[in-house]
Amino acid sequence: MVQLILKDFRVHALLVVICLAALFAASTLYIALVLLSGNGFKTELMLYTLITILSSSAVSLLFFIQDEMFKTDAVFVSLPVSRKQLVWSKYISSIVLLLLAFTAHFFGFQLGVVINNGVGFEGAVVYEGPLLWCMLLLAVVAFKSYAFPLYFKFGMATGGMVFSVFQLLVVIAFLYSLQFETWTDQINAVVVWAEQRSLGGLFGMLLCLVVLLTSGSMPLSAQLFKNKNLGT
């Protein structure tokens, strides 16, 4: 299974680097321009958070898209590789890509702040440390765990369309939340709560996520993929 994971990163190495560089550059440019404008940071920060989540989620599906375009799954099932191994390798690859995407955004954010010498950054210091980013990453992985079975059952086109409806609902909820000025205050409160519990809170979230994936999403995806006709 390790070779299946490494295969994707070797074959698509250049594409991965380009995507990560684009995320890094976008974060740096966005944060630098927002801070330089001096027009406040709350609404822009909320938009940035949404952009980060959606763009990272899109990058995490890179190998899914490539495999469906070139029908590589139909080739691999003819080899001594089980469909369950294919499913697990796709999960792991997707989560690794998601981690890399969030990391690119994180360092892009830091560089954007440095470019402006931290001026206007007072309302977003919670983004300076890795804790909030880790919490966002775990939340996105948990959210996407419900989308993976759709991809394996219906493919990227139909499954992605169904999941996009859920993402649209999230965007609508986000736009509705823009009217509340306490949005960033609530984020700060969550991070402070997590900091008070040190690494215990993150470890608990991680443990719950592992259980969710291994006992729910992964077996369901494996079963759906096992019965899927890859010839169509």
N, CA and C of each residue as an Amber inpcrd file, in Angstrom:
protein
   696
   0.8190000  -1.2090000   0.0000000   0.0000000   0.0000000   0.0000000
   0.8530000   1.2600000   0.0000000   2.0170000   1.1630000   0.6450000
   2.9260000   2.3090000   0.6760000   3.3450000   2.6900000  -0.7410000
   3.5740000   1.6550000  -1.5620000   3.9730000   1.9260000  -2.9430000
   2.8590000   2.6120000  -3.7300000   1.6060000   2.2800000  -3.4220000
   0.4810000   2.9460000  -4.0790000   0.4590000   4.4350000  -3.7490000
   0.7560000   4.7430000  -2.4870000   0.7700000   6.1440000  -2.0520000
   1.9290000   6.8920000  -2.7000000   3.1030000   6.2760000  -2.6550000
   4.2920000   6.9230000  -3.2240000   4.1610000   7.0880000  -4.7310000
   3.4460000   6.1530000  -5.3630000   3.2610000   6.2160000  -6.8150000
   2.6160000   7.5270000  -7.2290000   1.5680000   7.9250000  -6.5250000
   0.8570000   9.1600000  -6.8610000   1.7570000  10.3800000  -6.7080000
   2.5130000  10.4130000  -5.6330000   3.3670000  11.5750000  -5.3830000
   4.5380000  11.6310000  -6.3630000   5.0160000  10.4700000  -6.8000000
   6.1060000  10.4660000  -7.7800000   5.6030000  10.9050000  -9.1520000
   4.4710000  10.3420000  -9.5560000   3.9430000  10.6250000 -10.8930000
   3.4830000  12.0830000 -11.0130000   2.8670000  12.5990000  -9.9520000
   2.2770000  13.9380000 -10.0100000   3.0550000  14.9570000  -9.1860000
   4.3460000  14.7040000  -9.0010000   5.1590000  15.5700000  -8.1500000
   5.1310000  17.0230000  -8.6070000   5.3140000  17.2520000  -9.9050000
   5.3390000  18.6230000 -10.4270000   3.9950000  19.3190000 -10.2140000
   2.9130000  18.6140000 -10.4620000   1.5790000  19.1820000 -10.2860000
   1.3280000  19.5340000  -8.8260000   1.7740000  18.6820000  -7.9240000
   1.6190000  18.9480000  -6.4880000   2.3950000  20.2010000  -6.0910000
   3.6190000  20.3050000  -6.5570000   4.4540000  21.4690000  -6.2370000
   3.8160000  22.7550000  -6.7670000   3.2990000  22.7050000  -7.9870000
   2.6560000  23.8850000  -8.5810000   1.4390000  24.3060000  -7.7560000
   0.6220000  23.3470000  -7.3670000  -0.5760000  23.6560000  -6.5730000
  -0.2060000  24.2480000  -5.2190000   0.7810000  23.6630000  -4.5580000
   1.1900000  24.1700000  -3.2490000   1.8040000  25.5640000  -3.3640000
   2.5860000  25.7790000  -4.4160000   3.1710000  27.1030000  -4.6290000
   2.0850000  28.1460000  -4.8800000   1.0430000  27.7500000  -5.6120000
  -0.0620000  28.6640000  -5.8840000  -0.7980000  29.0240000  -4.5910000
  -1.0170000  28.0360000  -3.7120000  -1.6750000  28.3110000  -2.4360000
  -0.8200000  29.2300000  -1.5690000   0.4740000  28.9620000  -1.5230000
   1.3970000  29.7940000  -0.7420000   1.3850000  31.2360000  -1.2450000
   1.4880000  31.4000000  -2.5670000   1.5090000  32.7420000  -3.1570000
   0.1860000  33.4620000  -2.9300000  -0.9350000  32.7400000  -3.0580000
  -2.2520000  33.3550000  -2.8750000  -2.4290000  33.8450000  -1.4380000
  -2.0100000  33.0370000  -0.4720000  -2.1170000  33.4350000   0.9320000
  -1.2450000  34.6530000   1.2220000  -0.0180000  34.6050000   0.7420000
   0.9050000  35.7250000   0.9760000   0.3530000  37.0180000   0.3980000
  -0.0880000  36.9610000  -0.8460000  -0.6010000  38.1590000  -1.5240000
  -1.8650000  38.6800000  -0.8500000  -2.7810000  37.7800000  -0.5260000
  -4.0540000  38.1920000   0.0630000  -3.8310000  38.8850000   1.4080000
  -3.0710000  38.2450000   2.2900000  -2.8570000  38.8020000   3.6240000
  -2.0790000  40.1070000   3.5510000  -1.0620000  40.1540000   2.6890000
  -0.2690000  41.3870000   2.5670000  -1.1370000  42.5420000   2.0740000
  -1.9680000  42.3080000   1.0830000  -2.8220000  43.3660000   0.5420000
  -3.8790000  43.8020000   1.5480000  -4.4420000  42.8400000   2.2750000
  -5.4580000  43.1840000   3.2780000  -4.8530000  44.0350000   4.3860000
  -3.6820000  43.6680000   4.8570000  -3.0420000  44.4330000   5.9190000
  -2.6230000  45.8110000   5.4300000  -2.1530000  45.8800000   4.1960000
  -1.7300000  47.1710000   3.6520000  -2.9060000  48.1190000   3.4450000
  -4.0920000  47.5520000   3.1820000  -5.2570000  48.4090000   2.9400000
  -5.6820000  49.1610000   4.1800000  -5.4740000  48.5470000   5.3540000
  -5.8210000  49.2190000   6.6020000  -7.3120000  49.4090000   6.7940000
  -8.1460000  48.6210000   6.1320000  -9.5990000  48.7920000   6.2160000
 -10.2530000  47.8060000   7.1810000  -9.4890000  47.3200000   8.1200000
 -10.0400000  46.3270000   9.0320000  -9.7080000  44.9280000   8.5650000
  -9.9300000  43.9650000   9.4590000  -9.4260000  42.6440000   9.1540000
 -10.4350000  41.5310000   9.4260000 -11.5450000  41.8350000  10.0980000
 -12.4460000  40.7660000  10.5190000 -13.1170000  40.0760000   9.3370000
 -13.7920000  40.8510000   8.4930000 -14.4880000  40.2450000   7.3570000
 -13.5120000  39.5810000   6.4080000 -12.3860000  40.2560000   6.1500000
 -11.3730000  39.7020000   5.2420000 -10.7980000  38.4010000   5.7880000
 -10.6440000  38.3260000   7.1010000 -10.1080000  37.1150000   7.7160000
 -11.0960000  35.9610000   7.5900000 -12.3770000  36.2590000   7.7260000
 -13.3980000  35.2340000   7.5520000 -13.3920000  34.7020000   6.1200000
 -13.2850000  35.6100000   5.1590000 -13.2090000  35.1980000   3.7590000
 -11.9550000  34.3690000   3.5050000 -10.8560000  34.7820000   4.1130000
  -9.6020000  34.0530000   3.9450000  -9.7330000  32.6290000   4.4900000
 -10.3840000  32.4810000   5.6410000 -10.5840000  31.1570000   6.2260000
 -11.3880000  30.2710000   5.2900000 -12.4380000  30.8290000   4.7040000
 -13.2670000  30.0650000   3.7680000 -12.4680000  29.6690000   2.5300000
 -11.7000000  30.6200000   1.9920000 -10.8770000  30.3420000   0.8100000
  -9.8490000  29.2530000   1.1180000  -9.2530000  29.3260000   2.3030000
  -8.2600000  28.3310000   2.7100000  -8.8670000  26.9370000   2.7560000
 -10.0320000  26.8270000   3.3620000 -10.6780000  25.5190000   3.4980000
 -11.0690000  24.9510000   2.1380000 -11.6970000  25.7690000   1.3000000
 -12.1710000  25.2850000   0.0050000 -11.0130000  24.9420000  -0.9380000
  -9.9850000  25.7920000  -0.9750000  -8.8550000  25.5350000  -1.8720000
  -8.0540000  24.3150000  -1.4180000  -7.8750000  24.1670000  -0.1080000
  -7.1590000  22.9990000   0.4110000  -7.9420000  21.7230000   0.1380000
  -9.2660000  21.8170000   0.2860000 -10.1220000  20.6660000  -0.0010000
 -10.0100000  20.2610000  -1.4660000  -9.9540000  21.2510000  -2.3400000
  -9.8330000  20.9600000  -3.7720000  -8.5070000  20.2770000  -4.0840000
  -7.4210000  20.7600000  -3.5010000  -6.0980000  20.1630000  -3.7370000
  -6.0490000  18.7290000  -3.2140000  -6.7550000  18.4550000  -2.1230000
  -6.7360000  17.1070000  -1.5580000  -7.3490000  16.0710000  -2.4990000
  -8.1260000  16.5280000  -3.4620000  -8.7700000  15.6230000  -4.4180000
  -7.9620000  15.4660000  -5.7030000  -6.7680000  15.9790000  -5.7180000
  -5.9450000  15.9890000  -6.9230000  -5.7510000  14.5960000  -7.5070000
  -5.4020000  13.6280000  -6.6470000  -5.1460000  12.2760000  -7.1310000
  -6.4450000  11.5710000  -7.5290000  -7.5330000  11.8830000  -6.8320000
  -8.8340000  11.3400000  -7.2280000  -9.1500000  11.7400000  -8.6660000
  -8.9590000  13.0230000  -8.9520000  -9.2810000  13.5660000 -10.2750000
  -8.3900000  12.9330000 -11.3430000  -7.0980000  12.8330000 -11.0500000
  -6.1670000  12.2570000 -12.0110000  -6.4960000  10.7920000 -12.2950000
  -6.8060000  10.0400000 -11.2520000  -7.1210000   8.6190000 -11.4350000
  -8.3810000   8.4350000 -12.2620000  -9.3610000   9.3050000 -12.0480000
 -10.6020000   9.1730000 -12.8070000 -10.4010000   9.5970000 -14.2620000
  -9.5890000  10.6160000 -14.4780000  -9.3360000  11.0820000 -15.8420000
  -8.6500000  10.0140000 -16.6780000  -7.6610000   9.3590000 -16.0770000
  -6.8480000   8.4010000 -16.8310000  -7.2240000   6.9400000 -16.5620000
  -8.2980000   6.7140000 -15.7810000  -8.8120000   5.3700000 -15.5200000
  -7.7470000   4.4340000 -14.9490000  -6.9210000   4.9490000 -14.0760000
  -5.8380000   4.1290000 -13.5170000  -6.3550000   3.0710000 -12.5490000
  -7.5110000   3.3100000 -11.9230000  -8.0520000   2.3110000 -10.9990000
  -8.3340000   0.9940000 -11.7150000  -8.8400000   1.0820000 -12.9450000
  -9.1360000  -0.1340000 -13.7130000  -7.8720000  -0.9290000 -13.9890000
  -6.7410000  -0.2340000 -14.0860000  -5.4600000  -0.9080000 -14.3160000
  -4.9690000  -1.5810000 -13.0420000  -5.0770000  -0.8680000 -11.9210000
  -4.5230000  -1.3920000 -10.6690000  -5.3020000  -2.5900000 -10.1330000
  -6.6250000  -2.6310000 -10.3720000  -7.3780000  -3.7760000  -9.8650000
  -7.0320000  -5.0570000 -10.6170000  -6.3680000  -4.9300000 -11.7640000
  -5.9300000  -6.1190000 -12.5000000  -4.6010000  -6.6460000 -11.9590000
  -3.9840000  -5.8780000 -11.0880000  -2.7300000  -6.2730000 -10.4570000
  -3.0160000  -6.9260000  -9.1070000  -2.0080000  -7.5500000  -8.4920000
  -2.2270000  -8.1630000  -7.1610000  -2.3640000  -7.1100000  -6.0600000
  -3.3610000  -6.2530000  -6.2210000  -3.6610000  -5.1930000  -5.2500000
  -5.1560000  -5.2270000  -4.9800000  -5.5320000  -5.2940000  -3.7170000
  -6.9530000  -5.3580000  -3.3790000  -7.5880000  -3.9710000  -3.4840000
  -8.8880000  -3.9630000  -3.6830000  -9.5960000  -2.6880000  -3.7610000
  -9.5610000  -1.9640000  -2.4190000  -9.5350000  -2.7250000  -1.3410000
  -9.4370000  -2.1140000  -0.0160000  -8.1290000  -1.3400000   0.1220000
  -7.0340000  -1.9070000  -0.3960000  -5.7540000  -1.2110000  -0.3620000
  -5.7940000   0.0690000  -1.1860000  -6.4820000   0.0110000  -2.3310000
  -6.6280000   1.2150000  -3.1570000  -7.3810000   2.3060000  -2.3990000
  -8.4370000   1.9060000  -1.7090000  -9.2370000   2.8690000  -0.9500000
  -8.4060000   3.5030000   0.1540000  -7.7140000   2.6780000   0.9170000
  -6.9180000   3.2120000   2.0320000  -5.7970000   4.1130000   1.5210000
  -5.1830000   3.7350000   0.4040000  -4.1050000   4.5690000  -0.1410000
  -4.6450000   5.9260000  -0.5940000  -5.8620000   5.9440000  -1.1480000
  -6.4650000   7.2000000  -1.5850000  -6.7960000   8.0900000  -0.3770000
  -7.2920000   7.4750000   0.6850000  -7.5700000   8.2300000   1.9010000
  -6.2950000   8.8900000   2.4270000  -5.2600000   8.0880000   2.5610000
  -4.0120000   8.5930000   3.1360000  -3.4020000   9.6740000   2.2480000
  -3.3800000   9.4320000   0.9350000  -2.8380000  10.4230000   0.0050000
  -3.6120000  11.7360000   0.0840000  -4.9370000  11.6340000   0.1560000
  -5.7750000  12.8280000   0.2180000  -5.5240000  13.6170000   1.5010000
  -5.3890000  12.9090000   2.6150000  -5.1400000  13.5860000   3.8950000
  -3.7600000  14.2250000   3.8970000  -2.7730000  13.5470000   3.3220000
  -1.4250000  14.1250000   3.2260000  -1.4530000  15.3950000   2.3770000
  -2.1630000  15.3470000   1.2490000  -2.2940000  16.5380000   0.4000000
  -2.9850000  17.6730000   1.1500000  -3.9900000  17.3320000   1.9220000
  -4.7000000  18.3430000   2.7090000  -3.7610000  18.9750000   3.7310000
  -2.9420000  18.1480000   4.3760000  -1.9620000  18.6490000   5.3260000
  -0.9560000  19.5760000   4.6490000  -0.4660000  19.1850000   3.4840000
   0.4830000  20.0180000   2.7400000  -0.1600000  21.3410000   2.3140000
  -1.4300000  21.2840000   1.9050000  -2.1300000  22.4960000   1.4780000
  -2.2970000  23.4750000   2.6380000  -2.6910000  22.9700000   3.7960000
  -2.8320000  23.8370000   4.9720000  -1.4790000  24.4040000   5.3860000
  -0.4360000  23.5980000   5.2530000   0.9060000  24.0810000   5.5920000
   1.3290000  25.2100000   4.6590000   1.0280000  25.0690000   3.3680000
   1.3550000  26.1240000   2.4090000   0.6150000  27.4110000   2.7500000
  -0.6630000  27.2920000   3.0900000  -1.4360000  28.4730000   3.4890000
  -0.8740000  29.0920000   4.7720000  -0.4980000  28.2430000   5.7160000
   0.0210000  28.7260000   7.0020000   1.2700000  29.5770000   6.7990000
   2.2300000  29.0590000   6.0330000   3.4650000  29.8200000   5.8250000
   3.2340000  31.0330000   4.9210000   2.2830000  30.9170000   3.9930000
   1.9330000  32.0820000   3.1880000   1.3440000  33.1810000   4.0410000
   0.5190000  32.8060000   4.9970000  -0.0630000  33.7770000   5.9350000
   1.0340000  34.4840000   6.7280000   1.9750000  33.6930000   7.2390000
   3.0580000  34.2730000   8.0360000   3.8890000  35.2600000   7.2090000
   4.1760000  34.9000000   5.9570000   4.9660000  35.7820000   5.1100000
   4.1980000  37.0670000   4.8030000   2.8890000  36.9470000   4.5860000
   2.0760000  38.1360000   4.3360000   2.1150000  39.1050000   5.4990000
   2.1220000  38.5670000   6.7040000   2.2160000  39.4120000   7.8990000
   3.5930000  40.0570000   7.9970000   4.6300000  39.2600000   7.7230000
   6.0040000  39.7790000   7.8010000   6.2210000  40.9070000   6.7960000
   5.6580000  40.7640000   5.5960000   5.8240000  41.7900000   4.5640000
   5.3330000  43.1440000   5.0480000   4.2740000  43.1290000   5.8500000
   3.7120000  44.3820000   6.3620000   4.1720000  44.6730000   7.7870000
   5.1930000  43.9620000   8.2490000   5.7640000  44.1660000   9.5830000
   4.7370000  43.9950000  10.6960000   3.6990000  43.2090000  10.4420000
   2.7110000  42.9290000  11.4830000   1.7160000  44.0340000  11.7320000
   1.7710000  45.1330000  10.9910000   0.8660000  46.2560000  11.2070000
  -0.5590000  45.8420000  10.8040000  -1.5360000  46.1000000  11.6890000
  -2.9200000  45.7560000  11.4160000  -3.2530000  44.3070000  11.7070000
  -2.3100000  43.5970000  12.3000000  -2.4610000  42.1640000  12.5300000
  -3.0400000  41.8550000  13.9110000  -3.2830000  42.8870000  14.7210000
  -3.6600000  42.6870000  16.1070000  -4.9140000  41.8300000  16.2610000
  -5.8660000  41.9580000  15.3510000  -7.1170000  41.2230000  15.4750000
  -7.0480000  39.7870000  15.0080000  -5.8830000  39.3510000  14.5620000
  -5.7870000  37.9930000  14.0130000  -4.5780000  37.2390000  14.5520000
  -4.1440000  37.6020000  15.7620000  -2.9610000  36.9360000  16.3240000
  -3.1980000  35.4570000  16.5450000  -4.4730000  35.0540000  16.6490000
  -4.7720000  33.6530000  16.8700000  -4.3230000  32.7940000  15.6880000
  -4.1690000  33.4160000  14.5070000  -3.7260000  32.6970000  13.3140000
  -2.2050000  32.5500000  13.2600000  -1.5170000  33.2060000  14.1630000
  -0.0540000  33.1800000  14.1180000   0.5090000  31.8320000  14.5270000
  -0.1350000  31.1850000  15.5000000   0.3300000  29.8800000  15.9570000
  -0.3170000  28.7470000  15.1880000   0.2040000  27.5440000  15.3540000
  -0.3050000  26.3980000  14.5780000  -1.5710000  25.7670000  15.1490000
  -1.9730000  26.1390000  16.3660000  -3.0840000  25.4490000  17.0160000
  -4.3770000  25.5740000  16.2290000  -4.7580000  26.7900000  15.8530000
  -5.9960000  26.9880000  15.1030000  -5.9420000  26.2630000  13.7590000
  -4.7900000  26.2970000  13.1140000  -4.6420000  25.6260000  11.8270000
  -4.8380000  24.1180000  11.9710000  -4.2940000  23.5490000  13.0530000
  -4.4700000  22.1190000  13.2990000  -5.9380000  21.7910000  13.5420000
  -6.6280000  22.6620000  14.2880000  -8.0410000  22.4430000  14.5570000
  -8.8580000  22.5210000  13.2680000  -8.5380000  23.4890000  12.4070000
  -9.2330000  23.5980000  11.1150000  -8.9770000  22.3710000  10.2560000
  -7.7240000  21.9060000  10.2540000  -7.3690000  20.7190000   9.4630000
  -8.1630000  19.5010000   9.9150000  -8.2220000  19.2760000  11.2240000
  -8.9590000  18.1270000  11.7390000 -10.4510000  18.2460000  11.4150000
 -10.9800000  19.4630000  11.5150000 -12.4000000  19.6670000  11.2100000
 -12.6960000  19.3780000   9.7360000 -11.7970000  19.8050000   8.8500000
 -11.9990000  19.5760000   7.4160000 -11.9050000  18.0860000   7.0890000
 -10.9480000  17.3900000   7.6940000 -10.8220000  15.9480000   7.4530000
 -12.0810000  15.2240000   7.9250000 -12.5900000  15.6220000   9.0920000
 -13.8210000  15.0100000   9.6060000 -14.9860000  15.2760000   8.6580000
 -15.0820000  16.5080000   8.1600000 -16.1590000  16.8740000   7.2440000
 -16.0440000  16.1000000   5.9300000 -14.8190000  15.9740000   5.4210000
 -14.6110000  15.2890000   4.1460000 -14.7800000  13.7830000   4.2770000
 -14.6880000  13.2550000   5.4860000 -14.8600000  11.8140000   5.6520000
 -16.2490000  11.3710000   5.2010000 -17.2070000  12.2940000   5.2440000
 -18.5440000  11.9710000   4.7620000 -18.6300000  12.0720000   3.2450000
 -17.6710000  12.7440000   2.6340000 -17.6810000  12.9040000   1.1780000
 -16.9710000  11.7590000   0.4640000 -15.9790000  11.1630000   1.0980000
 -15.2100000  10.0970000   0.4480000 -16.0840000   8.9590000  -0.0780000
 -17.0450000   8.4430000   0.7100000 -17.8860000   7.3670000   0.1690000
 -18.6470000   7.7770000  -1.0870000 -19.0180000   9.0530000  -1.1870000
 -19.7070000   9.5320000  -2.3870000 -18.8010000   9.4380000  -3.6030000
 -17.5190000   9.7870000  -3.4200000 -16.5650000   9.7170000  -4.5250000
 -16.3880000   8.2750000  -5.0020000 -16.2790000   7.3480000  -4.0490000
 -16.0520000   5.9580000  -4.4190000 -17.3060000   5.3150000  -5.0190000
 -18.4710000   5.7740000  -4.6150000 -19.7190000   5.2100000  -5.1210000
 -20.0820000   5.7720000  -6.4950000 -20.0210000   7.0830000  -6.6380000
 -20.5240000   7.7300000  -7.8450000 -19.4320000   8.3130000  -8.7400000
 -18.1780000   8.3230000  -8.2800000 -17.1200000   8.9620000  -9.0550000
 -17.0230000  10.4360000  -8.7190000 -15.9960000  11.0830000  -9.2520000
 -15.7430000  12.4780000  -8.9180000 -16.8180000  13.4080000  -9.4640000
 -17.3480000  13.1080000 -10.6380000 -18.3180000  14.0200000 -11.2550000
 -19.6050000  14.0810000 -10.4410000 -20.2780000  12.9400000 -10.3050000
 -21.5480000  12.9120000  -9.5690000 -21.3380000  13.0930000  -8.0740000
 -20.3650000  12.3670000  -7.5140000 -20.0930000  12.4910000  -6.0840000
 -19.6660000  13.8850000  -5.7020000 -18.8250000  14.4940000  -6.5560000
 -18.3930000  15.8650000  -6.2890000 -19.5480000  16.8440000  -6.3670000
 -20.4870000  16.5800000  -7.2800000 -21.6490000  17.4650000  -7.4120000
 -22.5230000  17.4020000  -6.1610000 -22.7220000  16.1820000  -5.6490000
 -23.5340000  16.0190000  -4.4360000 -22.8610000  16.7080000  -3.2610000
 -21.5470000  16.4950000  -3.1250000 -20.8310000  17.1060000  -2.0100000
 -20.7770000  18.6190000  -2.1520000 -20.7870000  19.1110000  -3.3950000
 -20.7730000  20.5580000  -3.6070000 -22.0230000  21.2200000  -3.0480000
 -23.1290000  20.4710000  -3.0450000 -24.3580000  21.0090000  -2.4530000
 -24.1420000  21.2710000  -0.9670000 -23.4720000  20.3280000  -0.2930000
 -23.1800000  20.5200000   1.1190000 -22.2380000  21.7020000   1.3140000
 -21.2500000  21.8300000   0.4390000 -20.3300000  22.9530000   0.5390000
 -21.0510000  24.2710000   0.2950000 -22.0160000  24.2660000  -0.6190000
 -22.7920000  25.4700000  -0.8800000 -23.5650000  25.8940000   0.3580000
 -24.1180000  24.9180000   1.0620000 -24.8370000  25.2280000   2.2950000
 -23.9000000  25.8380000   3.3260000 -22.6730000  25.3410000   3.3560000
 -21.6840000  25.9000000   4.2790000 -21.3640000  27.3420000   3.9050000
 -21.2220000  27.6090000   2.6000000 -20.9380000  28.9710000   2.1450000
 -22.0900000  29.9090000   2.5090000 -23.3230000  29.4320000   2.3250000
 -24.4860000  30.2520000   2.6830000 -24.4880000  30.5680000   4.1760000
 -24.1830000  29.5500000   4.9740000 -24.1040000  29.7700000   6.4220000
 -22.9980000  30.7620000   6.7620000 -21.8920000  30.6590000   6.0290000
 -20.7800000  31.5920000   6.2470000 -21.1840000  33.0290000   5.9180000
 -21.8100000  33.2050000   4.7640000 -22.2380000  34.5460000   4.3600000
 -23.2360000  35.1190000   5.3590000 -24.0880000  34.2630000   5.8990000
 -25.0340000  34.7180000   6.9080000 -24.3080000  35.1810000   8.1720000
 -23.2110000  34.4690000   8.4930000 -22.4700000  34.8030000   9.7140000
 -21.7160000  36.1190000   9.5980000 -21.5750000  36.6430000   8.3770000
 -20.8480000  37.8960000   8.2040000 -21.5000000  39.0560000   8.9420000
 -22.7800000  38.9370000   9.2070000 -23.4660000  40.0390000   9.8720000
 -23.1340000  40.1200000  11.3550000 -22.5120000  39.0880000  11.8680000
 -22.2000000  39.0800000  13.2850000 -20.7490000  39.4990000  13.4990000
 -20.5510000  40.5480000  14.2600000 -19.2110000  41.0780000  14.4920000
 -18.4060000  40.2130000  15.4660000 -19.0900000  39.2860000  16.1450000
 -18.3990000  38.4900000  17.1650000 -17.7820000  37.2210000  16.5980000
 -17.7820000  37.0750000  15.2720000 -17.3030000  35.8350000  14.6610000
 -15.8770000  35.5290000  15.0670000 -14.9750000  36.5030000  14.9000000
 -13.5720000  36.2630000  15.2510000 -13.4020000  36.1180000  16.7540000
 -14.2510000  36.7770000  17.5290000 -14.1800000  36.6250000  18.9820000
 -14.5040000  35.1940000  19.3820000 -15.4470000  34.5920000  18.6900000
 -15.7970000  33.2010000  18.9680000 -14.6530000  32.2640000  18.5930000
 -14.0040000  32.5550000  17.4720000 -12.8340000  31.7590000  17.0870000
 -11.7480000  31.8680000  18.1460000 -11.4960000  33.0880000  18.6090000
 -10.4910000  33.2900000  19.6540000 -10.8450000  32.5070000  20.9080000
 -12.1260000  32.5000000  21.2520000 -12.5590000  31.7900000  22.4560000
 -12.3140000  30.2930000  22.3330000 -12.5710000  29.7400000  21.1570000
 -12.3490000  28.3090000  20.9320000 -10.8660000  27.9680000  21.0690000
 -10.0090000  28.8160000  20.4890000  -8.5710000  28.5690000  20.5490000
  -8.0530000  28.6920000  21.9870000  -8.5380000  29.6880000  22.7080000
  -8.1400000  29.8540000  24.1120000  -8.5530000  28.6300000  24.9150000
  -9.7650000  28.1400000  24.6540000 -10.2340000  26.9360000  25.3400000
  -9.3060000  25.7560000  25.0520000  -8.8930000  25.6120000  23.7930000
  -8.0100000  24.5060000  23.4160000  -6.6320000  24.6710000  24.0510000
  -6.1350000  25.9230000  24.0860000  -4.8240000  26.1680000  24.6750000
  -4.7970000  25.8270000  26.1590000  -5.8940000  26.0820000  26.8460000
  -5.9680000  25.7890000  28.2780000  -5.8930000  24.2990000  28.5400000
  -6.2790000  23.5210000  27.5560000  -6.2320000  22.0650000  27.6970000
  -5.0020000  21.4730000  27.0170000  -4.0840000  22.3430000  26.6380000
  -2.8110000  21.9430000  26.0480000  -3.0470000  20.9930000  24.8770000
  -2.2370000  19.9360000  24.7850000  -2.3490000  19.0170000  23.6640000
  -3.4380000  17.9710000  23.8650000  -4.0130000  17.9380000  25.0620000
  -5.0460000  16.9470000  25.3450000  -6.2570000  17.1000000  24.4470000
  -6.6630000  18.3570000  24.2260000  -7.8230000  18.6100000  23.3790000
  -7.5890000  18.1670000  21.9470000  -6.4120000  18.5230000  21.4070000
  -6.0910000  18.1160000  20.0420000  -5.9600000  16.5980000  19.9220000
  -5.3710000  15.9910000  20.9340000  -5.2260000  14.5360000  20.9090000
  -6.5950000  13.8650000  20.9200000  -7.5200000  14.4180000  21.7140000
  -8.8710000  13.8760000  21.7570000  -9.5730000  14.0150000  20.4200000
  -9.4180000  15.1950000  19.7740000 -10.0130000  15.4080000  18.4570000
  -9.4200000  14.4380000  17.4370000  -8.1060000  14.2550000  17.5040000
  -7.4320000  13.3480000  16.5820000  -7.9020000  11.9150000  16.7750000
  -8.0510000  11.5090000  18.0310000  -8.4970000  10.1540000  18.3320000
  -9.9090000   9.9210000  17.8050000 -10.8040000  10.8980000  18.0240000
 -12.1750000  10.7820000  17.5190000 -12.1900000  10.7130000  15.9890000
 -11.2940000  11.4820000  15.3600000 -11.2200000  11.4820000  13.9020000
 -10.7570000  10.1370000  13.3730000  -9.7460000   9.5530000  14.0110000
  -9.2360000   8.2460000  13.5970000 -10.3350000   7.1880000  13.7020000
 -11.0790000   7.2510000  14.8070000 -12.1820000   6.2960000  14.9870000
 -13.2420000   6.4900000  13.9100000 -13.5660000   7.7510000  13.6140000
 -14.5640000   8.0580000  12.5890000 -14.1540000   7.4990000  11.2290000
 -12.8810000   7.6700000  10.8990000 -12.3980000   7.2210000   9.5980000
 -12.3100000   5.7010000   9.5130000 -11.6740000   5.0870000  10.5090000
 -11.3730000   3.6580000  10.4270000 -12.5870000   2.7770000  10.6880000
 -13.5380000   3.2620000  11.4740000 -14.6990000   2.4300000  11.7940000
 -15.9360000   2.7990000  10.9860000 -15.8950000   3.9120000  10.2770000
 -17.0580000   4.3500000   9.5270000 -16.7890000   4.6060000   8.0650000
 -16.1000000   5.6750000   7.7970000 -15.9370000   6.1390000   6.4220000
 -15.1290000   5.1700000   5.5640000 -13.9840000   4.7310000   6.0520000
 -13.1270000   3.8540000   5.2530000 -13.7850000   2.5170000   4.9110000
 -14.3440000   1.7930000   5.8920000 -15.0120000   0.5300000   5.5380000
 -16.1710000   0.7240000   4.5700000 -16.9410000   1.8040000   4.7420000
 -18.0520000   2.0710000   3.8360000 -17.5450000   2.3210000   2.4220000
 -16.4860000   3.1310000   2.3070000 -15.9130000   3.4080000   0.9870000
 -15.3710000   2.1420000   0.3520000 -14.7020000   1.3080000   1.1570000
 -14.1460000   0.0580000   0.6330000 -15.2520000  -0.8510000   0.1130000
 -16.3720000  -0.9160000   0.8390000 -17.4780000  -1.7650000   0.4090000
 -18.1100000  -1.2380000  -0.8730000 -18.2850000   0.0580000  -0.9520000
 -18.8650000   0.6660000  -2.1530000 -17.9570000   0.4950000  -3.3670000
 -16.6470000   0.6570000  -3.1510000 -15.6870000   0.5380000  -4.2340000
 -15.5480000  -0.9100000  -4.6760000 -15.7320000  -1.8390000  -3.7380000
 -15.6320000  -3.2590000  -4.0560000 -16.7010000  -3.6760000  -5.0610000
 -17.8680000  -3.0700000  -4.9350000 -18.9920000  -3.4400000  -5.8050000
 -19.0980000  -2.5410000  -7.0340000 -18.1580000  -1.6390000  -7.2060000
 -18.2480000  -0.7040000  -8.3280000 -17.6740000  -1.3260000  -9.6040000
 -18.3510000  -1.1200000 -10.7060000 -17.8690000  -1.5840000 -12.0090000
 -16.9350000  -0.5260000 -12.5990000 -15.6460000  -0.8130000 -12.6120000
 -14.6680000   0.1690000 -13.0840000 -14.5730000   0.2070000 -14.5920000
 -15.2690000  -0.6530000 -15.2580000 -15.2420000  -0.6660000 -16.7050000
 -16.1500000   0.3730000 -17.3330000 -16.9760000   1.0560000 -16.4830000
 -17.9060000   2.0450000 -17.0020000 -17.5230000   3.4180000 -16.5500000
